[in-house]
Amino acid sequence: MVFNIRLSKNSDRAVSGIGAYFGPQKMEYHHRHYLAEKPVVYTETITKDKENWVEVKGTFVADGGESWLCIGVYPHAGMDQTKIIEGLDNKYAYYYIDGISVKEVTEAK
């Protein structure tokens, strides 16, 4: 699994714990809070880059029932945040996501 993230130029905050969760059913949150599930791939450091894409990648073993992907901020991944601008703070981190790729990796025998 691989995807790229970049912090919006207008973001007041930056976070870690941006990750991807694969599950058997659609997640239906109706709020802007953090996601309670445990991601299989995630960032461990705070991503502050507003100019360049930052790659998030990793491998995981699927259970076989995964049919939904959700990319978001997960506290179970060690989510942390920091204020990155001076002055008024809207307390949100907004990231662009691009280049999402999931492919099967077979074990070498």
Helices and strands as residue ranges (DSSP letters): E 2-7, E 13-15, E 18-23, E 41-42, E 54-57, E 68-73, G 75-77, E 81-83, E 95-101
